[in-house]
């Protein structure tokens, strides 16, 4: 089992909200990937969707507060984007190359994850079986990211690293977690 902790940083050109903190941990045991996000701080200024009674697959979740990660296979240009909304909605997209050939990944019919509202934050945890898209022997590389939408409509982009002059979660050299 491989286990790592993380702390996300806002993209430098966006307004910084020093009272926000996004941390978590990620692990891979055989071909089960577990990721936990913790959003802490004063969340009164953040637009967070209420938990839905019927979470489902939805497009364009990144337009609102959304926890994301990008998963690629080592030495392959193909990758996947996982989107997880605090409302319980989700989606997974497959790309053939950098921002090319985007398609919904139909290997997953459901993506169940937990959301817990806490006194000083929000926690989101996902455990996903990757057998539907990769083999347990393949080394994976990940970028862990989050989009935060503020009540005034401003959006900030958080990631482990920002490798370009613009916020771009798809850049393969930002897939720095190896599992």
Secondary structure, DSSP 8 states (H G I E B T S, - for coil): -EEEEEEEEE-TTS---TT-EEEEEEEEETTEEEEEEEEES-GGGB------SS--B-S-GGGSSEEEEEEEETT-S-EEEEEEETTS-EEEEEESBTTBS-EE-TT-S---EEEEEETTEEEEEEEEEGGGTS-TTS-EEEEEEEEEEBTTS-EEEEES---SSS--TT-GGG--EE-
